[in-house]
Amino acid sequence: MAINRLPQYFIATIVLLTAVSFAEVQSSNASDPLILNDYALQLVKRGEPEKALEHLQKASSLFPYDVTLRRNLAEVYTILGQRLMSGGKYQEAARVFDNAAELFPDTQRYLVLSAIALYSAKQYDAAIIELDSARQMAGGDTPDILSILGRAHYDNGNLQSAIEAWEKGLDIEPANKEMTNLLAKARRELSVEGKMDKGFSSRFVVSFDAGDSSKLADGILDVLESAYNRVGSDFNHFPNSRIPVLIYTKTDYRNLTNSPDWSGGLYDGKIRLPIGGATEVNEILRSLLLHEYTHVIVQDLTSGNCPMWLNEGLAELEGRRDFNHPLRELEAAVKQKSLLPLAKMENTFASLNPKEAALAYQQSFSFVKYLTSTFGWHKVKDILINLGAGKGIADSVSLALSDLTLDYQAVYQEWLASLEKQYAR
């Protein structure tokens, strides 16, 4: 089960760039810093910041101590950085924001933007360093900085530091509902997770109840390390950050995640599993681990912009390679013409009853299996990359399959027709 939930990032409004208004310059005047600057501002207004950057870099090199030129250059860097962020290119964005910070090392905003990009790239330690530096500048602690800092600590597995950051943020802005909810969630989790033992591998850290066998944790780590390579090879994608895995009792899992009774696990930035008390990794647990790890990759590629049927379908496809139980609900729904509408499966499955949920997962699996077997993994990855660039599912499918002149609805109808043939009596 996946939760597509992204934070609302703090992105400061770009300062209005000032310039003398004049007609577009000719290239023969390109050695004058002021003309280069004004031409660059015209390019920004036309939506061409990449070209503007080139002119401002040249102008600043000719007149390196002019504050206006440097400020305009820094602001164009922020525009480009935000474009990269919108396209999911977070590490590139961080480097661009760093260029702005180098021009104005005492300006808090540029460091914060760099930290947001690093956080989005799951470079939590680096983001924390940037944020701690920003806190020492003029402006000090702000609710936005402390909110991001808390998220970085939280996703890095340090609940206590996250709680401290959010508490400071609420001291400044007591009415901040988002931080209030995050703080309450972290406190609930700490009451359970603070008593857990931990096991580590190169790419995962597993937290488990001190009463559980460490052999189970070791077995889970082994399966996940294998999943990193196996599932990663299908997607040709290998995340860099270490991934937290939490093993709860069923009661703690329900209380902390508020998941439906039929949920066997979820990924919300951390893999959470209600398997406390288990003694060994069997084929069902192995399948579950592969399923949840697939959500890690999908989240990484799409930044959470993924319809639920595609997210869960891919996870089911990977998990069912180890435990492929019958598709009884799907077969019955095809014969009774009671398949769930595709639109109903684009958002969360959490509101579905157990029977509907079983059908939703099986429909998702079947549709995704059709996509991969018919068009290949590379096309499915293209869809995910398009989603990660902020496009909707219809546009993402159409772009990925443009060479075949197929769109979202056409592919969906082809899959429905294949089901009719498969289950026809």
SULWOVEN-V312995 format. One record per helix or strand of 2 or more residues. SS is the DSSP state (helix for helix, strand for strand). FROM is the first residue (numbers start at 1). TO is the last residue. If there is no record, write none. Layout:
{{SS FROM TO} {SS FROM TO}}
This chain:
{{helix 27 29} {helix 33 45} {helix 49 62} {helix 67 86} {helix 90 103} {helix 108 120} {helix 124 135} {helix 143 155} {helix 159 172} {helix 177 193} {strand 196 200} {strand 204 209} {helix 214 235} {strand 243 247} {helix 250 257} {strand 266 267} {strand 271 273} {helix 283 302} {helix 308 319} {helix 328 336} {helix 342 345} {helix 354 375} {helix 377 388} {helix 393 400} {helix 402 404} {helix 408 423}}
